[in-house]
Amino acid sequence: MSTSLTREQHLDLYYYMQLNRRLEERLVNLFRQNKIVGGVYSSLGQEAISVGTSYALEPRDWLAPMIRNIGTLLVKGFKPRDIFTQHMAKYTSPTRGKDGTSHFGDLKTRHVVSPISMLGDLIPVMTGVAMAGRYLGQNIVAMTWIGDGGSSTGAFHEGLNFAATQRAPFVLVLENNQWAYSTPVARQVPIRDLADRARAYGIPSRIVDGNDVLAVYDAVGNAVARARKGDGPSLVECKTYRHYGHFCGDPQTYKKKEEIDEWFRKDPIPRLRKYLVETGVLSQRETEVIDREMEDEVDRAVKFAKESPYPALEETLEDVYA
């Protein structure tokens, strides 16, 4: 076991990763049944990153997930019913049916800033959150995520430079899943490791196997501790692979079958399950019990979402600025 984690924490990681997987598999099925109002942008295959990174934070810390970071929402306390009702645009959803994807957060209790569709813009926003926390003496750390494609935006570079010059208590997780929609990393940038981009701004970076949740947790945990001490921002590049297309319905014909098969063999959830059984944290029977309970939990959440009402017409102008 990871020396920094208890048995219960190891089980937490397995629970959240498996819940993330079961939930998103069900979202895909609902999309195919035309039950989803918005789009589905799957993180299947990348669960170790969302779960391992957010688990390294404390409740007082702030995070801003992207749409492929549903696992972070689960770690932060959102329930599967929140995810299903949100994607089905039901009145019981966090946005009361006004959005059909994961554009929601919780500023009052969970310290979650909702996603911004313009990739990279969360970096300066969360740098500002980190600076505000320091100004208020809260000793918090702020974190957000960016993909390999998003690391080529201007906001990514401006935001990193801003974080570096302000020595903000900020951690950026770069999810390198090898493809920016249909463009491979090798055709996007002339460097092998995207973590190298942090060096231009004097920010330390680290590369980690994004399919090993324990390695992800340890690497990001060190970055969080460094930020909390006042040593400034860090970037952690997690190398991984999205199992399916950029969005639900993308046939991903631009990928080679051999490449897909190779990465399926590196699936982070069977990998963690095998590790937990071999080290005696869990028995095979216990993993089967957890998996069945997870399926029941997702079933109940889907039932709740299906039976929930859509917002009434007169509610259209509620919760809007003008």
C-alpha positions in Angstrom: 0.0 0.0 0.0 1.0 3.6 -0.4 2.7 4.5 2.9 0.9 7.8 3.1 -2.6 6.2 2.9 -4.7 4.2 5.3 -6.7 1.1 4.3 -9.9 3.2 4.3 -8.3 5.8 2.1 -7.2 3.1 -0.4 -10.9 1.9 -0.4 -12.0 5.5 -0.9 -9.9 5.7 -4.1 -11.3 2.5 -5.4 -14.9 3.5 -4.5 -14.7 6.9 -6.2 -13.0 5.5 -9.3 -15.5 2.7 -9.7 -18.4 5.1 -9.1 -17.0 7.4 -11.7 -16.8 4.5 -14.2 -20.3 3.1 -13.5 -21.8 6.6 -13.6 -20.3 7.5 -16.9 -21.0 4.2 -18.6 -24.7 4.8 -17.6 -24.5 8.4 -19.0 -23.4 6.9 -22.4 -26.3 4.5 -22.4 -28.8 7.3 -21.5 -27.3 9.4 -24.4 -27.9 6.6 -26.8 -31.5 6.4 -25.5 -31.9 10.1 -26.3 -32.4 10.9 -22.6 -29.5 13.3 -22.3 -30.2 17.0 -23.2 -26.6 18.1 -23.6 -23.5 16.3 -24.7 -21.5 13.6 -22.9 -17.7 14.1 -22.8 -16.5 10.8 -21.3 -13.5 10.5 -19.0 -13.6 6.7 -19.2 -10.0 5.6 -18.8 -9.0 8.8 -17.0 -10.7 8.2 -13.7 -7.4 7.8 -11.8 -6.5 11.5 -12.5 -9.8 13.1 -11.4 -10.0 11.0 -8.3 -6.3 10.9 -7.3 -5.7 14.7 -7.7 -8.9 15.9 -5.9 -8.4 13.4 -3.1 -5.0 15.1 -2.4 -6.9 18.3 -1.4 -8.4 19.3 1.9 -12.0 20.4 2.3 -10.9 24.0 2.7 -9.2 24.0 -0.7 -10.7 25.1 -4.0 -10.9 23.3 -7.3 -12.3 24.0 -10.8 -13.0 20.8 -12.8 -13.4 20.6 -16.6 -16.1 18.6 -18.2 -14.0 15.4 -18.1 -13.5 15.6 -14.3 -16.7 14.1 -13.0 -14.6 12.1 -10.5 -13.6 15.4 -8.8 -17.2 16.3 -8.2 -17.8 12.9 -6.5 -14.8 13.3 -4.3 -16.0 16.8 -3.3 -19.4 15.4 -2.2 -21.7 15.7 -5.2 -24.0 12.7 -5.6 -24.6 10.6 -8.8 -28.1 12.0 -8.9 -26.6 15.5 -9.3 -24.7 14.4 -12.4 -27.7 12.5 -14.0 -30.2 15.3 -13.3 -27.8 17.8 -14.7 -27.2 16.0 -17.9 -30.9 15.3 -18.3 -31.7 19.0 -17.6 -34.1 18.3 -14.8 -35.4 20.8 -12.3 -33.8 18.8 -9.4 -30.3 19.4 -10.9 -27.8 21.8 -9.5 -28.6 24.3 -12.2 -32.4 23.6 -12.1 -32.4 22.4 -15.7 -30.6 25.3 -17.2 -27.6 23.4 -18.4 -27.1 19.9 -19.9 -23.5 19.2 -19.1 -21.2 19.6 -16.0 -21.3 23.4 -15.9 -22.1 23.7 -12.2 -20.3 24.2 -8.9 -20.7 25.1 -5.3 -19.1 28.2 -4.0 -20.6 28.2 -0.5 -19.9 24.7 0.8 -17.7 22.5 -1.4 -15.5 25.3 -2.9 -16.1 24.1 -6.5 -15.9 26.7 -9.3 -17.9 25.6 -12.4 -16.1 24.7 -15.7 -15.4 27.4 -18.3 -15.8 26.3 -21.8 -13.0 28.5 -23.1 -10.1 26.2 -22.4 -7.3 27.6 -20.3 -9.3 30.4 -18.8 -9.7 28.5 -15.5 -5.9 28.9 -14.9 -6.0 32.7 -14.3 -9.3 32.4 -12.5 -8.0 29.8 -10.0 -4.8 31.7 -9.6 -6.9 34.6 -8.5 -8.8 32.3 -6.1 -5.5 31.1 -4.6 -4.3 34.7 -4.2 -7.6 35.7 -2.5 -7.2 32.8 -0.1 -3.7 34.0 0.8 -4.8 37.6 1.2 -7.5 36.4 3.6 -5.1 34.2 5.6 -6.9 31.0 4.8 -3.9 28.9 3.8 -5.8 27.3 0.9 -4.6 25.7 -2.3 -6.4 26.1 -5.6 -6.4 23.5 -8.4 -7.6 23.1 -11.9 -7.1 20.8 -14.9 -6.2 21.3 -18.6 -5.9 18.9 -21.5 -3.0 18.5 -23.9 -4.8 20.5 -26.5 -5.8 23.3 -24.0 -2.1 23.7 -23.1 -1.6 25.4 -26.5 -4.1 28.2 -25.7 -2.9 31.7 -24.9 -4.8 31.6 -21.6 -2.7 28.6 -20.5 0.6 30.5 -20.9 -0.7 33.8 -19.6 -2.2 32.1 -16.6 0.9 30.1 -15.8 3.0 33.3 -16.0 0.6 35.1 -13.8 0.6 32.3 -11.2 4.4 32.1 -11.3 5.0 35.9 -10.8 2.5 35.9 -8.0 3.9 32.7 -6.4 0.3 31.7 -6.0 -0.6 28.5 -4.0 -1.9 26.9 -7.2 -1.6 23.4 -8.7 -2.3 22.8 -12.4 -2.9 19.2 -13.5 -2.3 18.6 -17.2 -4.2 15.6 -18.5 -2.3 14.4 -21.5 -4.7 11.9 -23.0 -2.7 11.9 -26.3 -5.4 13.5 -28.5 -6.8 17.0 -28.8 -10.0 15.9 -30.4 -8.5 14.3 -33.5 -5.1 15.9 -33.4 -2.3 13.8 -31.8 0.1 15.5 -29.4 3.0 14.8 -31.8 1.4 17.0 -34.5 0.4 19.7 -32.0 3.7 20.5 -30.3 7.4 19.9 -31.1 8.2 18.6 -27.6 7.7 15.1 -26.0 6.7 16.1 -22.5 4.2 19.0 -22.0 5.5 19.4 -18.5 8.5 21.1 -20.0 6.2 24.1 -20.8 6.2 25.0 -17.1 9.9 25.6 -17.1 9.6 28.7 -19.2 7.8 30.4 -16.3 10.1 29.0 -13.5 7.5 26.6 -12.3 8.5 23.1 -11.2 6.8 20.2 -13.0 6.5 16.5 -12.7 5.4 13.7 -15.0 3.4 10.8 -13.7 1.6 7.7 -15.0 -2.0 9.0 -15.1 -3.3 5.4 -14.9 -1.8 4.8 -11.5 -4.0 6.5 -9.0 -1.5 6.1 -6.1 1.3 7.7 -8.2 -1.1 10.5 -9.1 -2.1 11.0 -5.5 1.5 11.1 -4.3 2.7 13.5 -7.0 -0.2 16.0 -6.6 -0.1 15.6 -2.8 3.6 16.8 -2.9 2.6 19.8 -5.2 -0.3 20.7 -2.8 2.0 20.6 0.2 4.6 22.7 -1.6 1.9 25.3 -2.5 0.6 25.4 1.0 4.0 26.1 2.4 4.2 29.2 0.3 6.6 27.9 -2.4 4.4 28.8 -5.3 2.7 26.9 -8.1 3.4 23.5 -9.7 2.4 21.6 -12.8 1.8 17.8 -12.8 1.5 16.2 -16.2 -0.5 12.9 -16.1 0.0 10.7 -19.2 -3.2 8.8 -19.9 -5.7 7.9 -22.7 -9.4 8.4 -23.2 -10.9 5.1 -24.1 -13.5 6.6 -26.4 -14.0 9.6 -28.7 -13.8 13.3 -27.9 -17.6 13.2 -27.2 -20.2 10.5 -27.1 -20.9 9.7 -30.8 -17.4 10.4 -32.0 -16.4 7.2 -33.9 -12.7 8.1 -33.4 -11.7 6.7 -36.7 -8.6 8.8 -36.5 -7.1 6.3 -34.0 -5.4 3.0 -34.7 -7.0 -0.1 -33.2 -3.6 -1.3 -31.9 -3.2 1.9 -29.9 -6.7 1.7 -28.4 -6.1 -2.0 -27.4 -2.7 -1.2 -25.8 -4.2 1.5 -23.6 -7.2 -0.6 -22.7 -4.8 -3.1 -21.1 -3.5 -0.2 -18.9 -7.1 0.5 -17.6 -6.6 2.2 -14.2 -9.5 0.5 -12.4 -8.6 -3.2 -12.9 -5.0 -2.2 -12.2 -6.0 -0.7 -8.8 -8.3 -3.7 -8.0 -5.5 -6.2 -8.8 -3.1 -4.2 -6.5 -5.5 -4.0 -3.6 -6.2 -7.8 -3.8 -2.6 -8.7 -4.1 -1.6 -6.5 -1.2 -4.4 -7.8 1.0 -6.3 -4.6 1.3 -9.3 -6.2 -0.3 -10.4 -9.8 -1.1 -11.8 -10.6 -4.5 -15.1 -11.2 -2.9 -15.1 -7.8 -1.2 -14.4 -6.1 -4.5 -17.4 -7.9 -6.0 -19.6 -6.7 -3.1 -18.5 -3.1 -3.6 -19.1 -3.3 -7.3 -22.7 -4.6 -6.8 -23.4 -1.9 -4.3 -22.1 0.6 -6.7 -24.4 -0.6 -9.4 -27.4 -0.3 -7.0 -26.3 3.2 -6.1 -26.2 4.2 -9.8 -29.6 2.5 -10.5 -31.2 4.6 -7.7 -29.7 7.8 -9.0 -30.9 7.1 -12.6 -34.4 6.3 -11.3 -34.5 9.5 -9.4 -33.4 11.5 -12.4 -35.9 9.9 -14.8 -38.7 10.6 -12.4 -37.7 14.2 -11.8 -39.6 17.0 -13.6 -38.3 19.3 -16.2 -38.4 23.0 -15.2 -41.6 24.9 -15.8 -41.7 27.6 -18.4 -42.2 30.4 -15.8 -38.9 29.3 -14.2 -36.9 30.4 -17.3 -36.1 33.8 -15.8 -35.1 32.6 -12.4 -31.4 32.6 -11.3 -30.3 34.7 -14.3 -28.5 38.1 -14.2 -30.8 40.0 -16.5 
